[in-house]
Amino acid sequence: MIKTISIAQFKTDSGVSYDTIDLHYQHFGQDYNDAPVVLINHSLTGDANVAGPLGWWNEIVGPNLTIDTNQFAIIAFNIPGNGIKGSVLENHLDFHTGDIAKIFYSGLKKIGITHLFALLGGSIGGGIAWEMSARYPELTDNLIPRCSRLESL
């Protein structure tokens, strides 16, 4: 189930201000107030649906799999503007991976998550994971970027 939170008064690194950015996300597995949390960042053509029958990482995220939903709370945000729930950005060129990292970090704080067991992602999602780790070095115990590199810092 897709949930939505709003990030108010967001300013990009290039100085563009947005009154509100809607951040859509999904939660799989255990309660994130009680279990170790894993944040999975999707690739450019993916979305936050990382587990279950239509999940794009359902081979590794689920009960008794590598990222075990019996043990972990999994959070996955949609990159703002990726079309989920009609989400578009006025000008996608205002944003780079560092801005998305700040939005995701704000989203975590908004739902009450202050620490991650693991932060991972593939492609651009891995780049966002790198950015989050660089900007917030105490956020996660384990950084697992796949097929990505840090560009903007």
N, CA, C and O atoms as a DFTB+ gen file, in Angstrom:
612 C
 N C O
     1  1       0.832      -1.185       0.000
     2  2       0.000       0.000       0.000
     3  2       0.880       1.253       0.000
     4  3       1.798       1.381       0.809
     5  1       0.588       2.149      -0.899
     6  2       1.359       3.388      -1.010
     7  2       0.847       4.393       0.013
     8  3      -0.348       4.678       0.088
     9  1       1.780       4.922       0.797
    10  2       1.471       5.961       1.776
    11  2       2.115       7.256       1.304
    12  3       3.052       7.232       0.506
    13  1       1.620       8.377       1.788
    14  2       2.132       9.678       1.365
    15  2       2.389      10.557       2.576
    16  3       1.576      10.633       3.497
    17  1       3.529      11.213       2.553
    18  2       3.823      12.265       3.525
    19  2       4.232      13.499       2.734
    20  3       4.647      13.393       1.579
    21  1       4.118      14.646       3.344
    22  2       4.484      15.888       2.661
    23  2       5.703      16.497       3.330
    24  3       5.790      16.591       4.554
    25  1       6.630      16.902       2.495
    26  2       7.820      17.613       2.962
    27  2       7.589      19.087       2.648
    28  3       7.497      19.474       1.484
    29  1       7.497      19.900       3.690
    30  2       7.177      21.316       3.511
    31  2       8.442      22.158       3.420
    32  3       9.476      21.829       4.000
    33  1       8.330      23.242       2.684
    34  2       9.386      24.252       2.590
    35  2      10.736      23.641       2.239
    36  3      11.707      23.796       2.980
    37  1      10.795      22.952       1.112
    38  2      12.039      22.316       0.681
    39  2      12.787      23.234      -0.270
    40  3      12.206      23.812      -1.188
    41  1      14.094      23.358      -0.031
    42  2      14.945      24.167      -0.893
    43  2      16.038      23.285      -1.476
    44  3      16.775      22.634      -0.735
    45  1      16.147      23.259      -2.800
    46  2      17.173      22.452      -3.458
    47  2      18.549      23.072      -3.244
    48  3      18.672      24.233      -2.852
    49  1      19.575      22.277      -3.511
    50  2      20.938      22.803      -3.387
    51  2      21.193      23.954      -4.355
    52  3      22.059      24.793      -4.105
    53  1      20.442      24.001      -5.464
    54  2      20.609      25.097      -6.423
    55  2      19.810      26.336      -6.033
    56  3      19.863      27.351      -6.728
    57  1      19.066      26.260      -4.919
    58  2      18.371      27.423      -4.398
    59  2      16.910      27.552      -4.792
    60  3      16.287      28.567      -4.483
    61  1      16.345      26.563      -5.461
    62  2      14.939      26.605      -5.847
    63  2      14.086      26.123      -4.671
    64  3      14.366      25.081      -4.078
    65  1      13.045      26.889      -4.341
    66  2      12.187      26.554      -3.212
    67  2      10.876      25.945      -3.676
    68  3      10.299      26.349      -4.685
    69  1      10.419      24.948      -2.900
    70  2       9.133      24.297      -3.126
    71  2       8.343      24.373      -1.831
    72  3       8.862      24.046      -0.765
    73  1       7.090      24.804      -1.917
    74  2       6.244      24.873      -0.723
    75  2       6.028      23.488      -0.140
    76  3       6.132      23.294       1.071
    77  1       5.726      22.516      -1.009
    78  2       5.456      21.156      -0.568
    79  2       5.907      20.157      -1.623
    80  3       5.698      20.359      -2.819
    81  1       6.522      19.087      -1.165
    82  2       6.833      17.950      -2.027
    83  2       6.173      16.736      -1.405
    84  3       6.450      16.383      -0.259
    85  1       5.290      16.092      -2.177
    86  2       4.672      14.863      -1.697
    87  2       5.633      13.708      -1.922
    88  3       6.156      13.519      -3.021
    89  1       5.855      12.947      -0.873
    90  2       6.763      11.810      -0.915
    91  2       5.949      10.545      -0.676
    92  3       5.399      10.343       0.406
    93  1       5.879       9.698      -1.699
    94  2       5.126       8.451      -1.618
    95  2       6.085       7.331      -1.240
    96  3       7.230       7.303      -1.692
    97  1       5.610       6.406      -0.407
    98  2       6.479       5.315       0.025
    99  2       5.665       4.071       0.344
   100  3       4.442       4.104       0.475
   101  1       6.411       2.963       0.465
   102  2       5.805       1.711       0.894
   103  2       6.621       1.139       2.042
   104  3       7.824       1.370       2.163
   105  1       5.921       0.384       2.877
   106  2       6.532      -0.263       4.040
   107  2       6.222      -1.746       3.949
   108  3       5.075      -2.139       3.736
   109  1       7.252      -2.567       4.113
   110  2       7.105      -4.024       4.072
   111  2       7.722      -4.610       5.339
   112  3       8.644      -4.032       5.916
   113  1       7.214      -5.744       5.758
   114  2       7.822      -6.464       6.872
   115  2       7.385      -5.957       8.225
   116  3       6.221      -5.620       8.443
   117  1       8.340      -5.910       9.124
   118  2       8.088      -5.626      10.535
   119  2       7.791      -4.143      10.778
   120  3       8.015      -3.296       9.913
   121  1       7.286      -3.859      11.964
   122  2       7.020      -2.487      12.393
   123  2       8.351      -1.744      12.513
   124  3       9.268      -2.210      13.189
   125  1       8.451      -0.597      11.860
   126  2       9.732       0.123      11.884
   127  2      10.021       0.798      13.216
   128  3      11.102       1.357      13.400
   129  1       9.080       0.756      14.141
   130  2       9.357       1.245      15.488
   131  2      10.032       0.194      16.357
   132  3      10.593       0.517      17.404
   133  1       9.979      -1.086      15.920
   134  2      10.477      -2.180      16.748
   135  2      11.592      -3.013      16.117
   136  3      12.302      -3.721      16.832
   137  1      11.761      -2.945      14.814
   138  2      12.705      -3.827      14.117
   139  2      13.792      -2.997      13.421
   140  3      13.615      -1.802      13.187
   141  1      14.911      -3.641      13.096
   142  2      15.938      -2.944      12.320
   143  2      15.346      -2.516      10.968
   144  3      14.604      -3.266      10.334
   145  1      15.690      -1.302      10.549
   146  2      15.111      -0.730       9.339
   147  2      16.098      -0.792       8.183
   148  3      17.278      -0.478       8.337
   149  1      15.591      -1.202       7.018
   150  2      16.349      -1.208       5.773
   151  2      15.641      -0.250       4.821
   152  3      14.449      -0.401       4.556
   153  1      16.372       0.730       4.311
   154  2      15.841       1.640       3.295
   155  2      16.366       1.190       1.942
   156  3      17.575       1.073       1.739
   157  1      15.440       0.936       1.014
   158  2      15.815       0.532      -0.344
   159  2      15.436       1.653      -1.299
   160  3      14.270       2.041      -1.378
   161  1      16.420       2.171      -2.023
   162  2      16.201       3.217      -3.014
   163  2      16.123       2.583      -4.397
   164  3      16.987       1.791      -4.774
   165  1      15.093       2.932      -5.143
   166  2      14.872       2.289      -6.436
   167  2      15.718       2.893      -7.560
   168  3      16.255       3.994      -7.446
   169  1      15.812       2.133      -8.638
   170  2      16.516       2.590      -9.837
   171  2      15.653       3.601     -10.579
   172  3      14.510       3.847     -10.195
   173  1      16.193       4.180     -11.631
   174  2      15.484       5.219     -12.372
   175  2      14.131       4.739     -12.882
   176  3      13.155       5.488     -12.836
   177  1      14.057       3.512     -13.363
   178  2      12.799       3.010     -13.924
   179  2      11.986       2.201     -12.923
   180  3      10.970       1.613     -13.293
   181  1      12.409       2.158     -11.670
   182  2      11.705       1.405     -10.643
   183  2      10.754       2.279      -9.850
   184  3      10.450       3.410     -10.228
   185  1      10.299       1.728      -8.747
   186  2       9.455       2.457      -7.819
   187  2       9.597       1.822      -6.440
   188  3      10.446       0.954      -6.235
   189  1       8.775       2.251      -5.508
   190  2       8.888       1.785      -4.125
   191  2       8.319       0.394      -3.903
   192  3       8.373      -0.109      -2.780
   193  1       7.785      -0.234      -4.914
   194  2       7.215      -1.576      -4.775
   195  2       8.337      -2.608      -4.893
   196  3       8.573      -3.151      -5.972
   197  1       9.022      -2.875      -3.789
   198  2      10.213      -3.729      -3.819
   199  2       9.958      -5.174      -3.392
   200  3      10.840      -6.019      -3.547
   201  1       8.774      -5.476      -2.858
   202  2       8.501      -6.832      -2.370
   203  2       7.104      -7.271      -2.807
   204  3       6.309      -6.473      -3.303
   205  1       6.831      -8.544      -2.611
   206  2       5.526      -9.077      -2.980
   207  2       5.492      -9.539      -4.426
   208  3       6.506      -9.480      -5.122
   209  1       4.336      -9.998      -4.883
   210  2       4.231     -10.613      -6.211
   211  2       4.699      -9.708      -7.352
   212  3       5.273     -10.201      -8.322
   213  1       4.469      -8.406      -7.260
   214  2       4.868      -7.485      -8.327
   215  2       6.090      -6.649      -7.957
   216  3       6.437      -5.706      -8.668
   217  1       6.735      -6.990      -6.861
   218  2       7.906      -6.230      -6.415
   219  2       9.100      -6.446      -7.330
   220  3       9.370      -7.568      -7.758
   221  1       9.814      -5.362      -7.627
   222  2      10.935      -5.472      -8.568
   223  2      12.162      -6.113      -7.935
   224  3      13.092      -6.477      -8.656
   225  1      12.200      -6.264      -6.611
   226  2      13.280      -7.002      -5.957
   227  2      12.714      -8.179      -5.177
   228  3      13.267      -8.563      -4.146
   229  1      11.616      -8.757      -5.659
   230  2      10.963      -9.821      -4.899
   231  2      11.788     -11.105      -4.822
   232  3      11.439     -12.011      -4.065
   233  1      12.876     -11.201      -5.593
   234  2      13.760     -12.364      -5.471
   235  2      14.649     -12.284      -4.222
   236  3      15.153     -13.301      -3.745
   237  1      14.836     -11.057      -3.699
   238  2      15.715     -10.915      -2.528
   239  2      15.042     -10.245      -1.333
   240  3      15.590     -10.262      -0.231
   241  1      13.855      -9.653      -1.535
   242  2      13.145      -8.989      -0.433
   243  2      11.843      -9.732      -0.173
   244  3      10.950      -9.755      -1.020
   245  1      11.741     -10.335       0.998
   246  2      10.530     -11.063       1.361
   247  2      10.800     -12.024       2.505
   248  3      11.911     -12.070       3.032
   249  1       9.794     -12.786       2.888
   250  2       9.971     -13.734       3.987
   251  2      11.054     -14.767       3.668
   252  3      11.030     -15.406       2.616
   253  1      11.997     -14.914       4.587
   254  2      13.079     -15.891       4.496
   255  2      14.010     -15.675       3.299
   256  3      14.696     -16.605       2.875
   257  1      14.037     -14.463       2.757
   258  2      14.950     -14.130       1.664
   259  2      16.117     -13.318       2.216
   260  3      16.206     -13.107       3.426
   261  1      17.004     -12.864       1.348
   262  2      18.198     -12.128       1.778
   263  2      17.845     -10.936       2.657
   264  3      18.430     -10.754       3.725
   265  1      16.904     -10.138       2.219
   266  2      16.385      -9.047       3.049
   267  2      15.045      -9.552       3.578
   268  3      14.003      -9.406       2.940
   269  1      15.113     -10.142       4.751
   270  2      14.020     -10.938       5.317
   271  2      12.971     -10.051       5.979
   272  3      13.244      -9.399       6.987
   273  1      11.777     -10.033       5.409
   274  2      10.694      -9.241       5.988
   275  2      10.189      -9.811       7.311
   276  3       9.403      -9.156       7.996
   277  1      10.616     -11.001       7.679
   278  2      10.316     -11.534       9.012
   279  2      11.211     -10.908      10.075
   280  3      10.885     -10.935      11.262
   281  1      12.334     -10.347       9.650
   282  2      13.316      -9.785      10.577
   283  2      13.404      -8.262      10.500
   284  3      13.635      -7.600      11.512
   285  1      13.222      -7.712       9.307
   286  2      13.459      -6.285       9.084
   287  2      12.187      -5.533       8.728
   288  3      11.219      -6.111       8.234
   289  1      12.210      -4.240       8.989
   290  2      11.223      -3.302       8.462
   291  2      11.844      -2.685       7.218
   292  3      12.933      -2.116       7.292
   293  1      11.178      -2.785       6.087
   294  2      11.712      -2.264       4.829
   295  2      10.894      -1.034       4.455
   296  3       9.665      -1.075       4.414
   297  1      11.594       0.049       4.185
   298  2      10.984       1.286       3.699
   299  2      11.546       1.540       2.307
   300  3      12.742       1.365       2.070
   301  1      10.682       1.952       1.391
   302  2      11.112       2.336       0.048
   303  2      10.324       3.577      -0.370
   304  3       9.095       3.553      -0.432
   305  1      11.042       4.649      -0.652
   306  2      10.424       5.890      -1.120
   307  2      10.413       5.904      -2.644
   308  3      11.300       5.337      -3.282
   309  1       9.410       6.550      -3.223
   310  2       9.423       6.835      -4.651
   311  2      10.191       8.122      -4.869
   312  3       9.998       9.093      -4.138
   313  1      11.051       8.140      -5.858
   314  2      11.731       9.381      -6.205
   315  2      10.651      10.370      -6.635
   316  3       9.865      10.068      -7.533
   317  1      10.599      11.543      -6.010
   318  2       9.564      12.509      -6.388
   319  2       9.582      12.782      -7.892
   320  3      10.635      12.951      -8.506
   321  1       8.380      12.819      -8.454
   322  2       8.252      13.098      -9.880
   323  2       8.275      11.873     -10.762
   324  3       8.233      12.000     -11.986
   325  1       8.343      10.657     -10.164
   326  2       8.443       9.459     -11.004
   327  2       7.097       8.971     -11.532
   328  3       7.018       7.899     -12.132
   329  1       6.047       9.743     -11.314
   330  2       4.746       9.420     -11.881
   331  2       3.816       8.652     -10.971
   332  3       2.624       8.551     -11.262
   333  1       4.323       8.103      -9.870
   334  2       3.462       7.365      -8.942
   335  2       2.432       8.324      -8.348
   336  3       2.776       9.416      -7.895
   337  1       1.184       7.909      -8.355
   338  2       0.054       8.712      -7.857
   339  2       0.002      10.075      -8.552
   340  3      -0.388      11.072      -7.945
   341  1       0.397      10.110      -9.829
   342  2       0.352      11.344     -10.608
   343  2       1.429      12.348     -10.244
   344  3       1.353      13.514     -10.632
   345  1       2.435      11.902      -9.497
   346  2       3.493      12.791      -9.027
   347  2       4.407      13.232     -10.173
   348  3       5.035      12.404     -10.834
   349  1       4.470      14.523     -10.394
   350  2       5.411      15.094     -11.356
   351  2       6.062      16.310     -10.709
   352  3       5.495      16.935      -9.813
   353  1       7.252      16.630     -11.177
   354  2       7.939      17.813     -10.684
   355  2       7.821      18.912     -11.735
   356  3       7.895      18.663     -12.938
   357  1       7.638      20.118     -11.250
   358  2       7.531      21.256     -12.161
   359  2       8.736      21.329     -13.086
   360  3       8.591      21.533     -14.292
   361  1       9.914      21.163     -12.524
   362  2      11.137      21.185     -13.322
   363  2      12.124      20.185     -12.719
   364  3      12.782      20.480     -11.721
   365  1      12.222      19.011     -13.325
   366  2      13.106      17.970     -12.783
   367  2      14.576      18.390     -12.807
   368  3      15.392      17.815     -12.087
   369  1      14.918      19.375     -13.616
   370  2      16.311      19.828     -13.674
   371  2      16.727      20.595     -12.418
   372  3      17.914      20.841     -12.208
   373  1      15.755      20.973     -11.581
   374  2      16.070      21.627     -10.306
   375  2      16.711      20.662      -9.323
   376  3      17.336      21.090      -8.354
   377  1      16.562      19.351      -9.565
   378  2      16.945      18.335      -8.593
   379  2      18.125      17.511      -9.066
   380  3      18.243      17.192     -10.249
   381  1      19.012      17.163      -8.116
   382  2      20.048      16.158      -8.355
   383  2      19.968      15.145      -7.213
   384  3      19.145      15.281      -6.307
   385  1      20.821      14.140      -7.265
   386  2      20.717      13.061      -6.272
   387  2      20.880      13.565      -4.833
   388  3      20.299      12.991      -3.911
   389  1      21.651      14.613      -4.637
   390  2      21.791      15.173      -3.293
   391  2      20.486      15.740      -2.769
   392  3      20.177      15.603      -1.586
   393  1      19.716      16.379      -3.646
   394  2      18.408      16.891      -3.242
   395  2      17.466      15.748      -2.879
   396  3      16.739      15.830      -1.890
   397  1      17.478      14.690      -3.673
   398  2      16.627      13.537      -3.383
   399  2      17.061      12.894      -2.064
   400  3      16.217      12.451      -1.285
   401  1      18.361      12.842      -1.813
   402  2      18.861      12.313      -0.535
   403  2      18.311      13.134       0.631
   404  3      17.908      12.569       1.648
   405  1      18.293      14.450       0.495
   406  2      17.742      15.304       1.552
   407  2      16.242      15.066       1.731
   408  3      15.743      15.049       2.856
   409  1      15.527      14.881       0.617
   410  2      14.089      14.612       0.700
   411  2      13.850      13.277       1.412
   412  3      12.997      13.191       2.296
   413  1      14.597      12.236       1.031
   414  2      14.432      10.931       1.669
   415  2      14.774      10.998       3.158
   416  3      14.078      10.401       3.979
   417  1      15.829      11.713       3.510
   418  2      16.206      11.865       4.919
   419  2      15.084      12.573       5.686
   420  3      14.739      12.178       6.800
   421  1      14.521      13.617       5.082
   422  2      13.394      14.320       5.702
   423  2      12.206      13.378       5.874
   424  3      11.512      13.421       6.890
   425  1      11.979      12.525       4.874
   426  2      10.899      11.549       4.962
   427  2      11.102      10.574       6.103
   428  3      10.165      10.266       6.839
   429  1      12.334      10.083       6.251
   430  2      12.625       9.180       7.368
   431  2      12.325       9.861       8.702
   432  3      11.668       9.285       9.568
   433  1      12.810      11.084       8.857
   434  2      12.571      11.819      10.101
   435  2      11.076      12.022      10.337
   436  3      10.594      11.905      11.464
   437  1      10.359      12.324       9.277
   438  2       8.923      12.599       9.392
   439  2       8.148      11.371       9.896
   440  3       7.170      11.514      10.630
   441  1       8.583      10.172       9.503
   442  2       7.885       8.968       9.990
   443  2       8.535       8.397      11.257
   444  3       8.142       7.334      11.737
   445  1       9.528       9.107      11.790
   446  2      10.094       8.737      13.085
   447  2      11.279       7.795      13.037
   448  3      11.617       7.182      14.050
   449  1      11.920       7.666      11.880
   450  2      13.086       6.784      11.764
   451  2      14.346       7.641      11.827
   452  3      14.539       8.544      11.013
   453  1      15.200       7.346      12.807
   454  2      16.426       8.119      12.985
   455  2      17.688       7.333      12.661
   456  3      18.771       7.907      12.542
   457  1      17.545       6.012      12.517
   458  2      18.721       5.181      12.246
   459  2      18.315       3.991      11.384
   460  3      17.223       3.442      11.529
   461  1      19.222       3.604      10.482
   462  2      18.987       2.474       9.595
   463  2      19.972       1.354       9.874
   464  3      21.141       1.604      10.165
   465  1      19.499       0.125       9.785
   466  2      20.399      -1.016       9.788
   467  2      21.158      -1.058       8.466
   468  3      22.365      -1.297       8.438
   469  1      20.434      -0.822       7.368
   470  2      21.070      -0.836       6.050
   471  2      20.384       0.158       5.130
   472  3      19.185       0.417       5.234
   473  1      21.187       0.706       4.227
   474  2      20.751       1.648       3.204
   475  2      21.284       1.114       1.887
   476  3      22.496       0.994       1.705
   477  1      20.378       0.793       0.965
   478  2      20.842       0.233      -0.296
   479  2      20.019       0.730      -1.463
   480  3      18.923       1.266      -1.301
   481  1      20.577       0.537      -2.641
   482  2      19.864       0.900      -3.853
   483  2      20.684       0.529      -5.064
   484  3      21.896       0.325      -4.992
   485  1      19.988       0.447      -6.177
   486  2      20.640       0.138      -7.440
   487  2      20.550       1.304      -8.391
   488  3      19.570       2.049      -8.389
   489  1      21.587       1.460      -9.214
   490  2      21.634       2.513     -10.215
   491  2      21.505       3.875      -9.524
   492  3      22.251       4.156      -8.586
   493  1      20.578       4.719      -9.968
   494  2      20.427       6.026      -9.337
   495  2      20.063       5.894      -7.856
   496  3      20.418       6.755      -7.050
   497  1      19.353       4.816      -7.496
   498  2      19.037       4.576      -6.090
   499  2      20.284       4.352      -5.252
   500  3      20.338       4.753      -4.090
   501  1      21.290       3.708      -5.845
   502  2      22.582       3.548      -5.164
   503  2      23.298       4.878      -5.031
   504  3      23.941       5.148      -4.017
   505  1      23.186       5.715      -6.069
   506  2      23.770       7.056      -5.992
   507  2      23.131       7.879      -4.892
   508  3      23.817       8.613      -4.181
   509  1      21.814       7.760      -4.747
   510  2      21.118       8.452      -3.666
   511  2      21.564       7.892      -2.318
   512  3      21.708       8.643      -1.354
   513  1      21.782       6.583      -2.242
   514  2      22.298       5.973      -1.002
   515  2      23.679       6.536      -0.662
   516  3      23.948       6.867       0.492
   517  1      24.558       6.646      -1.671
   518  2      25.878       7.260      -1.445
   519  2      25.713       8.671      -0.891
   520  3      26.355       9.041       0.091
   521  1      24.850       9.449      -1.527
   522  2      24.620      10.836      -1.092
   523  2      24.121      10.892       0.345
   524  3      24.592      11.705       1.141
   525  1      23.168      10.027       0.675
   526  2      22.644      10.020       2.042
   527  2      23.737       9.681       3.036
   528  3      23.836      10.296       4.098
   529  1      24.552       8.705       2.689
   530  2      25.634       8.292       3.583
   531  2      26.669       9.412       3.756
   532  3      27.185       9.621       4.854
   533  1      26.964      10.121       2.681
   534  2      27.940      11.215       2.758
   535  2      27.391      12.392       3.563
   536  3      28.115      12.999       4.352
   537  1      26.128      12.708       3.365
   538  2      25.522      13.852       4.056
   539  2      25.187      13.543       5.517
   540  3      25.259      14.420       6.378
   541  1      24.826      12.302       5.781
   542  2      24.374      11.900       7.120
   543  2      25.140      10.645       7.541
   544  3      24.568       9.556       7.571
   545  1      26.434      10.788       7.869
   546  2      27.297       9.612       8.093
   547  2      26.874       8.719       9.255
   548  3      27.267       7.553       9.294
   549  1      26.103       9.215      10.181
   550  2      25.660       8.399      11.316
   551  2      24.317       7.710      11.054
   552  3      23.803       7.012      11.928
   553  1      23.746       7.899       9.867
   554  2      22.409       7.387       9.580
   555  2      22.337       5.867       9.523
   556  3      21.371       5.281      10.011
   557  1      23.338       5.216       8.937
   558  2      23.209       3.785       8.689
   559  2      24.418       2.994       9.166
   560  3      25.539       3.501       9.205
   561  1      24.167       1.751       9.524
   562  2      25.248       0.840       9.877
   563  2      25.883       0.212       8.644
   564  3      27.075      -0.097       8.643
   565  1      25.085       0.022       7.595
   566  2      25.550      -0.681       6.399
   567  2      25.099       0.058       5.146
   568  3      23.910       0.321       4.970
   569  1      26.046       0.390       4.280
   570  2      25.767       1.040       2.997
   571  2      26.018       0.027       1.891
   572  3      27.107      -0.538       1.793
   573  1      24.988      -0.207       1.041
   574  2      25.099      -1.225       0.000
   575  2      24.627      -0.644      -1.338
   576  3      23.512      -0.933      -1.772
   577  1      25.466       0.176      -2.000
   578  2      25.088       0.669      -3.329
   579  2      25.398      -0.391      -4.385
   580  3      26.396      -1.103      -4.282
   581  1      24.533      -0.491      -5.405
   582  2      24.729      -1.447      -6.492
   583  2      24.746      -0.680      -7.810
   584  3      23.854       0.121      -8.091
   585  1      25.777      -0.941      -8.613
   586  2      25.852      -0.377      -9.967
   587  2      25.661       1.135      -9.943
   588  3      24.841       1.663     -10.694
   589  1      26.405       1.839      -9.093
   590  2      26.217       3.266      -8.940
   591  2      27.526       3.932      -8.526
   592  3      28.514       3.274      -8.201
   593  1      27.491       5.264      -8.550
   594  2      28.635       6.018      -8.069
   595  2      28.176       7.373      -7.559
   596  3      27.098       7.850      -7.915
   597  1      28.987       7.980      -6.735
   598  2      28.694       9.284      -6.152
   599  2      29.121      10.341      -7.147
   600  3      30.258      10.329      -7.618
   601  1      28.209      11.268      -7.477
   602  2      28.486      12.267      -8.488
   603  2      28.586      13.684      -7.963
   604  3      29.537      14.387      -8.303
   605  1      27.631      14.138      -7.136
   606  2      27.467      15.573      -6.946
   607  2      28.186      16.184      -5.756
   608  3      28.296      17.408      -5.688
   609  1      28.678      15.390      -4.818
   610  2      29.376      16.002      -3.685
   611  2      30.796      16.184      -4.059
   612  3      31.585      16.685      -3.259
